[in-house]
Amino acid sequence: MKKTVGPSSALKLAQRCCRALDGKKAEDLLVLDVSSQSSITDYLVLATATSEPHLRALRIELEKVLEEAKTRVVGIESVRESGWIVVDVFEVMVHLFLPGTRAHYALENLWKDAAKIPLSKLMAAPRKRK
């Protein structure tokens, strides 16, 4: 069951995840709004790593950023050398892949009816309040 949180806080969480992954040079970042299609999460964040060590570095950075934000991680699924790590944070599920694994599972195609959130919207610097 989906945790009830305002859409803006879920989007902010997806934004925080994207910024952390971008800072560690994740490739092919993609955010999908699956709130209309899924009963368990609002956003999927997909990212590609260049190698197993890079994949682990992305996971570690994500965990660090989520801990700093005092965000509870529900679970992390990873099978050694599978090329795929899933980080579940209720409203947001982050999928980290190696290139071949991402191409094989093609989650973008599975969720093709989901709205893509423009990265420019998520990566823009936060506006200062007056």
Stockholm file with secondary structure:
# STOCKHOLM 1.0

chainA/1-130         MKKTVGPSSALKLAQRCCRALDGKKAEDLLVLDVSSQSSITDYLVLATATSEPHLRALRIELEKVLEEAKTRVVGIESVRESGWIVVDVFEVMVHLFLPGTRAHYALENLWKDAAKIPLSKLMAAPRKRK
#=GR chainA/1-130 SS CCCCCCHHHHHHHHHHHHHHHHHTTCEEEEEEECTTTCSSCSEEEEEECSSHHHHHHHHHHHHHHHHHTTCCCCEEEECTTSSEEEEEETTEEEEEECHHHHHHHCHHHHTTTSEEECHHHHHSCCCCCC
#=GC SS_cons         CCCCCCHHHHHHHHHHHHHHHHHTTCEEEEEEECTTTCSSCSEEEEEECSSHHHHHHHHHHHHHHHHHTTCCCCEEEECTTSSEEEEEETTEEEEEECHHHHHHHCHHHHTTTSEEECHHHHHSCCCCCC
//
